Amino acid sequence: MRTPVQRVNRFFMLLTAPFFGLLLCLWWYQPPLNLKLNTEQFAAAPGPLELTTSLKNDLKLAEASASYTIDSIGASAQLYKQTTNAMNAIVNTAKAQASRPEQIYNRRISARLGIPADIVNSDRITIELYRLNPGNYKAYALKIKLKDASAMKMSLAGDGSGGAETTMRAVNRYGATAGINAGGFADKGGKRYPLSTTVVDGQYLYGFEPSYKDLSFVGLNKSAQLIGGKFFSRTQLDQLEPVFGATFVPVLLKNNTKMVIPDKWKTSPKRAPRTVIGKYKDDQLLVLVADGYNENGNSGATLEEIQNKLYNMGVIDAYNLDGGGSSSLIFRGKVINNPSDGNLRQVPTSFLFFK
């Protein structure tokens, strides 16, 4: 008789016998496995692969070319920068060398004037005020460098129909930094008219009048150059393109040559307050105003003294303006000279300078 344990063992053996039999059959019989899958339809076409490979190679070549180009451009840029710096250095050196003669010349003419008492400097103009005392008279000078043609103009009192005003009034009316009296005038019917040929803002005030006797015209042209002398036809003066100008007598220096002073103007009066305008060879202007306490001929300067003084200071062209009680020098809102009338005289025209 079987025990309970034997009965359990028998039960599990009967239960697992089919499983072990199946394993024995499978081990003994091993059929070949042959799985057939249709994968050809999913295979990549040869064309795109070749094209992709070609594009990849082209991209590598392009990358190499780009890298070479970048290196070349960088080298060229560096060379350009170095060349530009070198050229700029050459230009700056050339400018410095070119300006040296001008600086040397300016120092030379300034040394003859002395030490400036005052200076006005801007991007339009440089004005240096000097006080002179040659011995026989006392004078004041303005050395003026026009950097802009608009930094100088000529004022006209009223509309030219007989008006007059002091140079101080003209300076204040236009807001100028400095001013001097300009051309001569003629009195008629209680009015004061500019003498002979007068140009204002490029227009002839009374038309052109040929030079007669000892009169001469002096003014500024479009290039900010002082022009002057005797003109016997309008065409002759128009060729110099005057912007403004006035008339008086006589010419003292022309082309670095002393002009003959007519005997009449040597003695009538012999000495007097004087206003003279001239220029150096570099187109800087020089204004000289000599003091005198009256117009009787015994105070102030002679024209020959003024002529010699300007010549020795290197002025190449110089023109005498109205003098006597008309002589006026205004600078920074002050009357610098001592007007012989005791007060500033009213005149029809003044030369003004602007900061």
C-alpha positions in Angstrom: 0.0 0.0 0.0 1.4 3.4 -1.0 2.2 6.0 1.5 0.8 9.6 1.0 4.2 10.8 -0.1 4.4 8.2 -2.7 1.0 9.1 -3.9 2.1 12.8 -4.3 5.2 11.9 -6.1 3.3 9.7 -8.5 0.8 12.5 -9.2 3.6 15.0 -10.1 5.3 12.4 -12.3 2.2 11.8 -14.2 1.6 15.5 -14.5 5.1 16.4 -15.9 5.6 13.3 -18.1 4.0 14.9 -21.2 6.1 18.0 -20.9 9.4 16.0 -20.8 8.2 13.9 -23.7 7.6 16.9 -25.8 11.1 18.2 -25.0 12.6 14.9 -26.0 10.8 15.0 -29.3 11.9 18.6 -30.1 15.5 17.7 -29.2 15.5 14.7 -31.5 13.7 16.4 -34.3 15.1 19.8 -35.3 13.3 21.2 -38.4 15.2 24.0 -40.3 13.9 27.5 -39.7 13.7 29.5 -42.9 12.0 32.9 -42.5 11.5 34.6 -45.8 10.8 38.3 -45.6 10.4 40.5 -48.7 12.7 43.4 -47.8 13.8 44.4 -51.2 11.0 46.9 -51.5 12.5 48.8 -48.6 16.1 48.8 -49.9 17.6 52.3 -50.7 17.9 53.2 -54.3 21.6 53.5 -55.4 21.1 57.0 -57.0 20.4 59.1 -53.8 23.2 57.4 -52.0 25.7 58.3 -54.7 24.3 61.9 -54.8 24.5 62.2 -51.0 28.1 61.1 -51.1 28.9 63.5 -53.9 27.2 66.4 -52.0 29.1 65.5 -48.9 32.4 65.6 -50.8 31.4 68.9 -52.4 30.6 70.3 -49.0 34.0 69.3 -47.7 35.6 71.0 -50.6 33.5 74.1 -50.1 34.4 74.1 -46.4 38.1 73.9 -47.3 37.7 76.7 -49.9 35.7 78.9 -47.4 38.4 78.4 -44.8 41.1 79.3 -47.2 39.1 82.4 -48.4 38.5 83.5 -44.8 42.2 83.2 -44.1 43.0 85.1 -47.3 40.5 87.9 -46.4 41.8 88.1 -42.9 45.3 88.5 -44.2 44.2 91.1 -46.8 42.3 93.0 -44.2 45.3 93.0 -41.9 47.5 94.2 -44.8 44.9 96.9 -45.7 44.8 98.0 -42.1 48.5 98.2 -41.9 48.7 100.1 -45.2 46.0 102.5 -44.2 47.8 103.2 -40.9 51.0 103.8 -42.8 49.3 106.1 -45.3 47.6 108.1 -42.5 50.9 108.5 -40.8 52.4 109.7 -44.1 49.5 112.2 -44.7 49.8 113.5 -41.1 53.5 113.9 -41.5 53.0 115.7 -44.8 50.4 118.0 -43.3 52.8 118.8 -40.5 55.6 119.4 -42.9 53.4 121.5 -45.2 52.2 123.7 -42.3 55.7 124.4 -41.0 56.5 127.1 -43.5 53.2 128.8 -42.7 53.9 128.6 -39.0 57.4 129.9 -39.4 56.2 132.8 -41.5 53.4 133.6 -39.0 55.9 133.6 -36.1 58.2 135.9 -38.1 55.5 138.5 -38.8 54.1 138.2 -35.3 57.6 138.9 -33.8 57.7 142.2 -35.6 54.4 143.2 -33.9 55.4 142.2 -30.4 53.3 140.4 -27.9 49.5 140.5 -28.5 47.5 142.4 -25.9 44.4 140.2 -26.6 43.4 137.4 -28.9 40.1 136.2 -30.3 40.2 132.7 -31.8 37.4 130.6 -33.4 36.9 128.3 -36.3 36.0 131.3 -38.4 38.6 133.8 -37.5 41.7 134.6 -35.4 42.2 138.2 -34.3 45.3 139.4 -32.4 45.3 142.9 -30.9 48.7 144.7 -30.7 49.7 148.1 -29.2 52.4 149.8 -31.1 54.6 152.8 -30.2 57.1 153.4 -33.0 58.2 156.7 -31.5 56.6 159.6 -33.4 53.0 158.3 -32.8 51.0 155.7 -31.0 49.1 153.0 -32.9 47.1 149.8 -32.6 47.1 146.9 -34.9 44.9 143.9 -35.6 46.4 140.8 -37.3 43.5 138.9 -38.7 43.4 135.4 -40.2 40.1 134.8 -42.0 39.2 131.1 -42.0 35.8 131.8 -43.4 34.9 134.5 -46.0 31.7 135.3 -44.0 33.9 136.3 -41.0 34.3 139.8 -42.5 31.8 142.1 -44.1 31.2 145.8 -44.7 28.3 147.5 -43.0 26.3 150.3 -44.7 24.4 152.8 -42.6 20.8 152.9 -43.7 20.2 152.0 -47.3 22.9 154.1 -48.8 20.8 157.1 -49.3 22.8 159.4 -47.0 22.8 157.6 -43.7 25.7 157.4 -41.2 26.5 155.7 -37.9 29.5 155.2 -35.6 31.6 152.0 -36.1 30.5 151.0 -32.6 26.9 151.3 -33.6 27.6 149.1 -36.7 29.5 146.6 -34.5 26.6 146.3 -32.1 24.0 146.2 -34.8 25.6 143.2 -36.5 27.0 141.5 -33.4 30.6 141.8 -34.6 33.7 141.2 -32.5 35.7 144.0 -34.1 35.3 146.8 -36.5 37.1 149.8 -38.2 35.9 152.7 -40.3 36.0 152.0 -44.0 35.8 154.3 -47.1 35.6 158.0 -47.4 32.4 160.0 -47.8 31.0 163.1 -49.2 28.5 165.4 -47.4 25.6 166.8 -49.2 22.4 168.3 -48.0 23.0 167.2 -44.5 23.6 163.7 -45.5 26.7 161.5 -45.8 27.3 159.4 -48.9 30.0 156.8 -49.5 32.7 158.0 -51.8 32.9 156.7 -55.4 32.7 153.0 -56.2 31.1 151.1 -53.3 30.1 147.4 -53.3 27.8 145.9 -50.8 26.8 142.2 -50.8 28.3 141.8 -54.3 26.2 144.7 -55.7 27.4 148.1 -56.8 25.7 150.7 -54.6 25.7 153.5 -57.1 27.1 151.7 -60.1 30.8 151.5 -61.1 32.8 154.7 -61.3 36.2 154.5 -63.0 39.1 155.5 -60.7 40.0 159.1 -60.9 42.7 161.3 -59.4 44.3 159.4 -56.5 41.2 157.3 -55.4 41.5 153.5 -55.1 39.0 150.8 -54.2 39.7 148.2 -51.5 37.5 145.3 -50.4 37.3 141.5 -50.1 36.6 138.9 -52.8 34.8 135.6 -52.7 37.9 133.8 -51.7 38.4 136.0 -48.6 41.3 137.8 -50.2 41.9 141.5 -49.8 41.7 143.2 -53.3 42.3 146.8 -54.2 43.8 149.4 -56.4 42.7 151.6 -59.3 40.1 150.2 -61.7 39.2 151.9 -64.9 36.5 149.5 -66.1 33.8 147.5 -64.3 35.0 144.4 -66.1 38.4 144.9 -64.6 37.0 144.9 -61.1 34.4 142.2 -61.7 37.2 139.8 -62.6 38.3 139.9 -59.0 34.7 139.0 -57.8 34.4 141.6 -55.1 31.9 140.8 -52.3 32.2 144.3 -50.7 34.5 147.3 -50.8 34.8 151.0 -50.4 37.0 153.8 -51.9 39.6 156.2 -50.5 43.1 157.4 -51.1 46.0 156.6 -51.6 47.5 153.1 -52.2 50.5 152.7 -50.0 51.9 149.3 -50.9 51.3 147.1 -54.0 52.9 143.8 -54.7 55.5 144.4 -51.9 56.4 147.7 -53.5 56.1 151.2 -52.0 53.8 153.3 -54.1 54.5 157.0 -54.7 52.4 159.0 -52.3 51.0 162.1 -54.0 52.4 165.4 -52.6 48.9 166.6 -51.8 48.3 163.7 -49.3 51.8 164.1 -47.8 50.9 167.6 -46.5 47.1 167.8 -46.1 47.5 167.1 -43.3 51.0 166.0 -42.7 50.2 164.2 -39.5 46.8 162.8 -38.7 45.0 159.9 -37.1 45.1 157.1 -39.7 43.3 153.9 -40.5 45.0 151.5 -42.9 44.3 148.0 -44.0 46.7 145.6 -45.7 47.6 142.0 -46.2 50.5 139.6 -46.0 51.5 137.2 -48.7 49.6 134.4 -46.9 46.4 136.6 -47.1 46.4 137.4 -43.4 45.1 141.0 -42.9 46.8 143.7 -40.9 44.8 146.7 -39.7 46.7 149.7 -38.3 45.0 152.6 -36.5 47.2 155.5 -35.5 46.1 157.9 -32.8 46.2 161.7 -33.1 44.5 164.3 -31.0 43.4 166.6 -33.8 43.4 167.0 -37.6 45.6 170.1 -37.7 48.6 168.2 -39.0 50.7 168.2 -35.8 49.6 164.9 -34.2 49.3 161.3 -35.4 51.4 159.7 -38.2 52.4 160.7 -41.7 51.5 158.4 -44.6 55.2 157.8 -45.2 55.7 156.6 -41.6 52.7 154.3 -41.9 54.0 153.0 -45.3 57.4 152.3 -44.0 56.1 150.6 -40.9 53.9 148.3 -42.9 56.6 147.5 -45.4 59.1 146.6 -42.6 56.5 144.3 -41.0 56.2 142.3 -44.2 52.9 143.7 -45.5 52.7 143.4 -49.3 49.5 145.4 -50.2 48.2 148.3 -48.1 45.4 150.9 -48.6 44.8 154.0 -46.7 41.2 154.3 -45.4 39.4 157.4 -44.2 41.3 158.9 -41.2 41.2 162.0 -39.0 38.1 162.0 -36.8 36.8 159.0 -38.7 39.5 156.6 -37.5 37.8 154.1 -35.3 39.0 150.7 -33.8 36.4 148.7 -31.9 37.4 145.4 -30.2 35.4 143.2 -27.9 32.8 146.0 -27.5 35.4 148.7 -26.5 36.8 151.7 -28.3 40.5 150.9 -28.5 41.9 154.1 -30.1 41.4 157.7 -29.0 39.1 159.4 -31.5 40.4 162.9 -32.3 36.9 164.4 -32.2 36.6 163.2 -28.6 33.8 160.9 -29.7 33.4 158.4 -32.5 32.4 160.0 -35.8 29.4 158.8 -37.8 30.5 157.2 -41.1 28.5 155.5 -43.9 30.7 152.3 -44.1 32.6 150.1 -41.7 34.6 146.9 -42.0 33.4 144.4 -39.4 34.9 141.1 -38.2 32.9 138.2 -36.7 33.9 135.4 -34.3 
